[in-house]
Amino acid sequence: MKRINLRDYYPVNISDFFVEVTEDVADQFKQFNRKDHADHERRRVHRAYYSLNADDGIEKDVILLVLSPEEIYERKMSNQELYAAINNLPEKQAKRLYAHFFLNMSITQIARTERVGKSRVAHSINQALKNIEKFLKSNL
């Protein structure tokens, strides 16, 4: 039998509280403390002072996504088709579409930048999407 102080394992205990436990239980407490300390050191060394449950996109970067060669090829081909469709658009439509979807600009921001009405920008983006759809349907 070993005598342990529960204050060492439960920080909510303010005063010392000694208990006699078996060797197995004492070893379990030691292993828990070592693992907890190792986790703390790993977070400190890697400066991981954030929650993986936060809504800032860290989860996407942490998760390792392994793709098969077929999936990689399919993604490459679909990206090439999409870029070909965008290159086939008139210049203004392509610029507005790029600004809206790739640069995450709102229609209002695009209209303000180009000094045109919001309805013209919205119509241009909708036409660009329709043209891309036609292009992809005709080339598939």
PyMOL commands that set and color helices and strands:
alter all, ss='L'
color gray80, all
select helices_A, chain A and resi 6-8+23-45+58-62+69-87+91-102+107-114+118-139
alter helices_A, ss='H'
color red, helices_A
select strands_A, chain A and resi 2-5+18-21
alter strands_A, ss='S'
color yellow, strands_A
deselect
rebuild
show_as cartoon
